[in-house]
Amino acid sequence: MSAQPIPVTLLTGFLGSGKTTLLNALLRDPQMDRVAVVINEFGEIALDHDLIERATEAMVLMRSGCLCCELRGDLAQTLAGLRDRREIGEIDFDRVMIETTGIADPGPIVQTLVMDGELSNDFMLDGVLATADAATGMATLDRHFEAVQQIAMADRIILTKSDLVTPEERADVEARIAALNPGAPREAADHGAVDVRRLFGVAPRQSSTQAQALDWVAAPSALPRLSGLAEPKPAPLPLAADTGAHDGRITSQAIEIAEPVSPIVFDLWLDALMSAATGVLRIKGVVHVEGMAHPFALHGVQHIFHPPVPLPHWPADDRISRIVVIGRDLPEGYLAESLALLHSQPEVTEHRL
């Protein structure tokens, strides 16, 4: 078992979105010298043999120090194998990047990392990255709902092929991405090259500052604020005017709660939200509960939640909880309405005491 969990980054993106070009550039980047990259097939990556230090049937070590491992069979077995070889000193890395297939849902990979008892103590999800093609991205989002979901679930968006479009066309693509995933930072890749430092360290840590945690939540600047839980429901965040038919199924809902909430009420609400709203793709938040000196970071992908991360460096004078939900086919105002419903039924709260 590792002394500290190894951070894992998921790299997703629809077919043709520039994911392979990005991976080629990353494998050659000296800043990736202690990263193990798990890919689906070596044949899809045009490895430059002049940059390969040594290779086996299923693993390649680049001269940059970046380790490239081919995914064979079960992901859990692949990760366990990497961990075991690291522990005996055969290979060395302190971070993992996993490439998903072009039409993959990141959810099952997150479930493997969080729910697999053998792996969950040794690996932790650091973030989900999604590539988006500036040249054909609009048509892809129109035709393929999988591409829409990948964008909606990402922590960061990597915009590719910007050199093939006009500034106006790029602005249109970015506006559509921002409507699907409000606040998610976007990084532009220049023929696959991108600042590696902007791809890692996404998830909050106990050492995170208030500014870092708020950047991770990526909440809109003008959230509806509730002084209590039984107030009028806020509307979903608006979509851009020019969107495809698929986009309308994805909405973002966000609230602020001005005072700390009861931990019992909050647990009940979270259970109810994930049970009733099967279309939840992402939920992120900074939550203050009664009796705790500091808030914690809440992070869920579909129905899988990561262990809460306490934020001890949060300023004592800010007790506002901020929660953002991105989902598919969510009822309008469901986030706030579900909180208000629980708050208005004290007998339910008492039942859980």
C-alpha positions as CSV (number, residue, x, y, z in Angstrom):
1,M,0.0,0.0,0.0
2,S,1.3,3.5,-0.9
3,A,2.0,6.0,1.8
4,Q,-0.1,8.5,-0.1
5,P,-2.7,7.6,-2.8
6,I,-1.5,7.9,-6.3
7,P,-3.4,10.5,-8.2
8,V,-5.2,9.3,-11.3
9,T,-6.3,11.5,-14.2
10,L,-8.9,10.3,-16.8
11,L,-8.4,11.5,-20.3
12,T,-11.6,11.2,-22.4
13,G,-12.8,12.7,-25.7
14,F,-14.9,11.6,-28.6
15,L,-13.5,9.9,-31.7
16,G,-11.4,12.3,-33.7
17,S,-11.3,15.0,-31.0
18,G,-7.4,15.0,-30.9
19,K,-6.9,12.8,-27.9
20,T,-4.2,10.6,-29.6
21,T,-2.3,13.7,-30.8
22,L,-2.4,15.1,-27.2
23,L,-1.1,11.8,-25.8
24,N,1.7,11.7,-28.3
25,A,2.8,15.2,-27.2
26,L,2.5,14.2,-23.5
27,L,4.6,11.1,-23.9
28,R,7.5,13.3,-25.1
29,D,7.1,16.1,-22.5
30,P,9.8,16.1,-19.8
31,Q,7.2,17.3,-17.3
32,M,5.7,13.9,-17.6
33,D,8.8,12.1,-16.3
34,R,7.1,10.4,-13.4
35,V,3.7,9.7,-15.0
36,A,2.4,6.3,-16.0
37,V,0.1,6.6,-19.0
38,V,-2.4,3.7,-19.5
39,I,-3.5,3.5,-23.1
40,N,-5.9,1.2,-25.0
41,E,-3.5,0.1,-27.8
42,F,0.1,1.0,-28.6
43,G,-0.8,0.8,-32.3
44,E,-2.9,4.0,-32.0
45,I,0.1,6.0,-30.6
46,A,2.7,6.9,-33.1
47,L,5.7,6.3,-30.8
48,D,9.0,7.8,-32.0
49,H,11.5,5.0,-31.5
50,D,14.3,7.5,-31.1
51,L,12.6,8.6,-27.9
52,I,12.1,5.1,-26.5
53,E,14.5,4.1,-23.8
54,R,13.3,0.5,-23.5
55,A,10.2,-1.5,-24.2
56,T,8.5,-4.7,-23.4
57,E,5.5,-6.3,-25.0
58,A,3.1,-4.3,-22.8
59,M,5.1,-1.4,-21.5
60,V,7.3,1.4,-23.0
61,L,9.6,3.8,-21.1
62,M,10.2,7.0,-22.9
63,R,13.5,8.9,-22.6
64,S,11.5,11.7,-20.9
65,G,10.8,9.2,-18.1
66,C,7.2,8.8,-19.0
67,L,5.9,5.3,-18.7
68,C,3.4,4.0,-21.3
69,C,1.4,0.9,-20.4
70,E,-1.0,-0.9,-22.7
71,L,-4.4,-1.7,-21.2
72,R,-4.9,-5.4,-21.4
73,G,-8.1,-6.9,-20.0
74,D,-9.4,-5.5,-16.7
75,L,-8.4,-2.0,-15.7
76,A,-8.2,-3.0,-12.0
77,Q,-5.7,-5.7,-12.9
78,T,-3.6,-3.2,-14.9
79,L,-3.5,-0.7,-12.1
80,A,-2.8,-3.4,-9.5
81,G,0.1,-4.6,-11.7
82,L,1.5,-1.1,-12.0
83,R,1.3,-0.6,-8.2
84,D,2.9,-3.9,-7.4
85,R,5.8,-3.3,-9.8
86,R,6.3,0.1,-8.3
87,E,6.4,-1.2,-4.8
88,I,9.2,-3.7,-5.6
89,G,11.2,-1.0,-7.3
90,E,10.9,-2.3,-10.9
91,I,9.3,0.9,-12.2
92,D,8.9,4.4,-10.7
93,F,6.0,6.8,-11.1
94,D,3.9,9.1,-8.9
95,R,0.9,9.7,-11.1
96,V,-1.3,7.8,-13.5
97,M,-3.2,9.0,-16.6
98,I,-5.8,6.7,-18.1
99,E,-6.9,7.1,-21.7
100,T,-10.6,6.1,-22.3
101,T,-12.0,5.0,-25.6
102,G,-13.6,7.6,-27.8
103,I,-17.2,6.6,-26.9
104,A,-16.5,5.7,-23.2
105,D,-18.4,6.8,-20.2
106,P,-15.9,7.8,-17.5
107,G,-18.3,6.6,-14.8
108,P,-17.3,2.9,-14.6
109,I,-13.6,3.9,-14.3
110,V,-14.4,6.2,-11.4
111,Q,-16.4,3.3,-9.8
112,T,-13.3,1.1,-10.1
113,L,-11.1,3.6,-8.4
114,V,-13.5,4.4,-5.6
115,M,-15.3,1.1,-4.9
116,D,-12.5,-1.5,-5.5
117,G,-11.3,-2.2,-2.0
118,E,-7.9,-3.3,-3.2
119,L,-7.3,-0.2,-5.2
120,S,-9.1,2.6,-3.4
121,N,-6.4,3.1,-0.7
122,D,-3.7,3.3,-3.3
123,F,-5.3,5.4,-6.1
124,M,-7.4,8.5,-6.0
125,L,-9.1,10.4,-8.9
126,D,-7.5,13.7,-9.5
127,G,-9.7,14.9,-12.3
128,V,-11.4,14.2,-15.6
129,L,-10.1,15.8,-18.8
130,A,-12.0,15.9,-22.1
131,T,-10.7,16.9,-25.5
132,A,-13.0,19.0,-27.7
133,D,-12.4,19.5,-31.4
134,A,-12.8,23.2,-32.4
135,A,-13.1,22.2,-36.1
136,T,-15.8,19.5,-36.0
137,G,-16.9,19.7,-32.3
138,M,-20.2,21.4,-33.1
139,A,-21.2,18.6,-35.5
140,T,-20.0,16.0,-33.1
141,L,-22.1,17.4,-30.3
142,D,-25.1,17.6,-32.6
143,R,-24.8,13.9,-33.6
144,H,-23.5,12.1,-30.6
145,F,-24.9,12.4,-27.1
146,E,-21.8,10.5,-25.7
147,A,-19.7,13.5,-26.7
148,V,-22.1,15.9,-24.9
149,Q,-21.8,13.7,-21.7
150,Q,-18.0,13.6,-21.9
151,I,-17.9,17.4,-21.9
152,A,-20.5,17.7,-19.1
153,M,-18.6,15.4,-16.8
154,A,-15.1,16.9,-17.3
155,D,-13.2,19.0,-14.8
156,R,-11.1,20.6,-17.6
157,I,-11.7,20.9,-21.3
158,I,-8.8,20.7,-23.8
159,L,-9.7,22.5,-26.9
160,T,-7.9,21.1,-30.0
161,K,-7.5,22.1,-33.7
162,S,-8.1,25.8,-33.0
163,D,-5.8,26.6,-35.8
164,L,-8.3,25.2,-38.3
165,V,-11.1,27.6,-37.4
166,T,-11.7,31.3,-37.4
167,P,-11.8,33.2,-34.1
168,E,-15.5,33.5,-34.4
169,E,-16.0,29.8,-35.0
170,R,-13.8,29.0,-32.0
171,A,-15.8,31.4,-29.8
172,D,-19.0,29.6,-30.8
173,V,-17.6,26.2,-29.8
174,E,-16.3,27.6,-26.5
175,A,-19.7,29.2,-25.8
176,R,-21.4,25.9,-26.4
177,I,-18.9,24.0,-24.1
178,A,-19.4,26.6,-21.4
179,A,-23.2,26.2,-21.6
180,L,-22.8,22.4,-21.1
181,N,-20.3,22.7,-18.3
182,P,-20.3,26.2,-16.8
183,G,-17.1,27.2,-15.2
184,A,-14.9,24.3,-16.3
185,P,-11.5,25.8,-17.3
186,R,-10.5,25.4,-20.9
187,E,-7.0,24.8,-22.1
188,A,-5.9,25.3,-25.7
189,A,-3.7,22.6,-27.2
190,D,-1.2,23.7,-29.9
191,H,-0.9,20.6,-32.2
192,G,-1.3,18.5,-29.1
193,A,1.1,20.5,-26.9
194,V,-0.4,21.9,-23.7
195,D,1.0,23.0,-20.3
196,V,1.1,19.7,-18.4
197,R,0.9,21.6,-15.1
198,R,-2.6,22.7,-16.0
199,L,-3.8,19.1,-16.4
200,F,-3.0,17.9,-12.9
201,G,-3.8,18.9,-9.3
202,V,-7.4,19.4,-10.2
203,A,-9.1,17.8,-7.2
204,P,-9.1,19.6,-3.8
205,R,-6.7,18.6,-1.1
206,Q,-6.6,19.4,2.6
207,S,-4.0,21.9,1.8
208,S,-6.2,23.7,-0.7
209,T,-6.9,27.4,-0.2
210,Q,-10.4,29.0,-0.5
211,A,-9.5,30.3,-3.9
212,Q,-8.4,26.9,-5.1
213,A,-11.5,25.1,-3.8
214,L,-13.8,27.7,-5.4
215,D,-12.0,27.4,-8.7
216,W,-12.6,23.6,-8.5
217,V,-16.3,24.0,-7.7
218,A,-16.4,26.2,-10.8
219,A,-19.7,27.7,-9.5
220,P,-21.2,30.7,-11.5
221,S,-20.6,34.0,-9.8
222,A,-24.3,34.8,-9.4
223,L,-25.8,31.8,-7.7
224,P,-29.3,31.9,-6.1
225,R,-28.7,32.2,-2.4
226,L,-30.9,30.5,0.2
227,S,-30.9,31.8,3.8
228,G,-32.8,28.6,4.6
229,L,-33.6,25.4,2.8
230,A,-37.3,26.0,2.2
231,E,-37.1,28.9,-0.2
232,P,-38.2,29.3,-3.9
233,K,-36.4,27.0,-6.3
234,P,-33.8,28.5,-8.6
235,A,-34.0,27.9,-12.3
236,P,-31.3,25.9,-14.1
237,L,-28.4,27.8,-15.5
238,P,-29.2,29.0,-19.0
239,L,-27.9,27.3,-22.1
240,A,-26.4,29.3,-24.9
241,A,-28.8,30.4,-27.6
242,D,-27.3,28.3,-30.4
243,T,-27.3,24.7,-29.1
244,G,-28.0,21.3,-30.5
245,A,-30.9,19.0,-29.7
246,H,-28.8,16.9,-27.4
247,D,-27.6,19.9,-25.3
248,G,-31.1,20.6,-24.0
249,R,-31.0,17.4,-22.0
250,I,-27.9,18.6,-20.0
251,T,-28.6,21.2,-17.4
252,S,-26.6,22.7,-14.6
253,Q,-28.2,23.7,-11.3
254,A,-26.4,25.5,-8.5
255,I,-27.2,27.0,-5.1
256,E,-25.6,28.7,-2.2
257,I,-26.8,28.1,1.3
258,A,-26.0,30.9,3.7
259,E,-25.9,29.0,7.0
260,P,-24.4,25.6,7.9
261,V,-26.8,22.7,7.4
262,S,-27.7,19.8,9.6
263,P,-25.6,16.8,8.8
264,I,-28.6,14.5,9.1
265,V,-30.6,16.6,6.7
266,F,-27.7,16.8,4.3
267,D,-27.2,13.0,4.3
268,L,-30.9,12.5,3.7
269,W,-30.9,15.0,0.8
270,L,-27.9,13.4,-0.8
271,D,-29.4,9.9,-0.6
272,A,-32.7,11.2,-2.1
273,L,-30.9,13.2,-4.8
274,M,-28.9,10.2,-6.1
275,S,-31.8,7.8,-5.8
276,A,-34.4,9.9,-7.6
277,A,-32.3,11.8,-10.0
278,T,-30.7,9.0,-12.0
279,G,-29.4,11.5,-14.6
280,V,-26.9,13.2,-12.3
281,L,-23.5,13.2,-14.0
282,R,-21.5,15.4,-11.7
283,I,-22.0,17.0,-8.3
284,K,-19.4,19.2,-6.7
285,G,-19.6,21.5,-3.7
286,V,-18.1,23.0,-0.7
287,V,-20.4,22.2,2.2
288,H,-20.6,23.6,5.8
289,V,-22.4,21.4,8.3
290,E,-23.4,22.2,11.8
291,G,-20.8,21.3,14.4
292,M,-17.8,21.4,12.1
293,A,-15.2,24.1,12.2
294,H,-14.3,23.8,8.6
295,P,-16.2,22.8,5.4
296,F,-15.6,19.8,3.3
297,A,-15.3,19.3,-0.5
298,L,-18.0,17.0,-1.9
299,H,-17.3,15.3,-5.2
300,G,-19.5,12.7,-7.1
301,V,-19.5,11.2,-10.6
302,Q,-22.9,9.7,-11.4
303,H,-23.8,7.7,-8.3
304,I,-20.2,7.3,-7.0
305,F,-18.9,9.7,-4.3
306,H,-15.4,10.2,-3.3
307,P,-14.5,10.4,0.4
308,P,-15.2,14.0,1.6
309,V,-12.1,16.2,1.8
310,P,-11.9,18.6,4.8
311,L,-10.7,22.1,4.0
312,P,-9.0,23.4,7.2
313,H,-7.6,26.5,5.5
314,W,-11.1,27.9,4.8
315,P,-11.6,31.3,6.4
316,A,-13.8,31.2,9.5
317,D,-16.0,34.1,8.4
318,D,-17.2,32.3,5.2
319,R,-19.9,29.8,6.1
320,I,-21.7,29.7,2.8
321,S,-22.2,26.2,1.2
322,R,-21.9,26.1,-2.6
323,I,-23.2,23.1,-4.6
324,V,-23.3,22.6,-8.4
325,V,-25.0,19.7,-10.1
326,I,-24.7,18.8,-13.8
327,G,-27.2,16.2,-15.0
328,R,-29.2,14.7,-17.8
329,D,-32.9,15.3,-18.0
330,L,-33.0,16.8,-14.5
331,P,-36.4,18.4,-13.5
332,E,-36.2,22.2,-13.4
333,G,-35.1,23.4,-9.9
334,Y,-34.6,19.9,-8.6
335,L,-31.5,20.7,-6.6
336,A,-33.1,23.4,-4.4
337,E,-36.5,21.7,-4.3
338,S,-35.1,18.5,-2.9
339,L,-33.4,20.4,-0.2
340,A,-36.5,22.3,0.7
341,L,-38.6,19.1,0.8
342,L,-36.3,17.5,3.3
343,H,-36.2,20.6,5.4
344,S,-39.9,20.9,5.6
345,Q,-40.3,17.3,6.9
346,P,-38.9,17.2,10.5
347,E,-40.3,13.8,11.2
348,V,-38.0,12.4,8.6
349,T,-35.0,14.0,10.3
350,E,-36.1,12.7,13.6
351,H,-36.4,9.2,12.2
352,R,-32.7,9.2,11.4
353,L,-31.5,10.4,14.9
